[in-house]
């Protein structure tokens, strides 16, 4: 539902549903990885997130917000989230 702009028609098919499920799984994995980093960082006196990665996350947040501010462009915002790779 959010993979296309709200003004565009939805492609409702079995393939579209499978793609949506795969995308949702990737987002859940991303959230779990961020939660893991957050919990690890809280247990030590130093952050487990490097300055470079912190800058990447801040850039990601800025780009995500800009996409959402652009006529609620969820498709672009999800593309930005999917571009995030956590090793």
C-alpha positions in Angstrom: 0.0 0.0 0.0 2.8 2.4 0.8 5.0 1.3 -2.0 3.2 3.7 -4.4 2.2 7.3 -4.1 -1.3 7.7 -2.7 -2.5 9.4 -5.9 -1.4 6.5 -8.1 -3.4 3.3 -8.5 -2.4 0.2 -6.6 -1.2 -3.0 -8.3 -3.1 -5.6 -6.4 -1.7 -9.0 -7.4 -0.1 -12.0 -5.8 3.3 -10.8 -6.9 2.7 -7.4 -5.4 1.6 -9.0 -2.1 4.7 -11.2 -2.0 6.9 -8.1 -2.7 5.2 -6.2 0.1 5.8 -9.1 2.5 9.5 -9.2 1.6 9.8 -5.5 2.0 8.1 -5.6 5.4 10.5 -8.4 6.5 13.4 -6.2 5.5 12.0 -3.3 7.5 11.5 -5.5 10.6 15.1 -6.7 10.2 16.3 -3.1 10.0 14.4 -2.1 13.1 15.7 -5.1 15.0 19.3 -4.3 14.1 18.8 -0.7 15.2 17.3 -1.8 18.5 20.2 -4.1 19.0 22.7 -1.3 18.4 20.7 0.9 20.8 20.7 -1.7 23.6 24.4 -2.4 23.1 25.2 1.2 23.2 23.3 1.8 26.4 25.2 -0.9 28.3 28.7 0.5 27.7 30.2 3.9 28.4 31.0 4.4 24.7 28.6 4.3 21.8 28.7 1.3 19.6 27.7 3.4 16.6 30.6 5.1 14.8 30.6 8.8 14.0 30.4 7.9 10.3 27.3 5.7 10.9 25.7 8.3 13.1 26.1 10.8 10.2 24.6 8.3 7.8 21.6 7.8 10.0 21.1 11.5 10.4 21.3 11.9 6.6 18.8 9.1 6.2 16.4 10.7 8.6 16.6 14.1 6.8 16.0 12.5 3.4 13.1 10.4 4.8 11.5 13.5 6.3 12.0 15.4 3.1 10.3 12.6 1.1 7.4 12.5 3.5 7.1 16.3 3.4 6.9 16.1 -0.4 3.2 15.4 -0.7 3.4 12.3 1.6 5.7 10.4 -0.8 5.8 7.1 1.0 7.2 5.2 -2.0 10.3 7.5 -2.0 10.5 7.3 1.8 10.5 3.5 1.8 13.1 3.5 -1.0 15.3 5.6 1.3 14.9 3.2 4.2 15.6 0.2 1.9 18.9 1.8 0.9 20.1 1.5 4.4 22.4 -1.5 4.8 23.3 -2.7 8.3 26.1 -5.2 8.4 
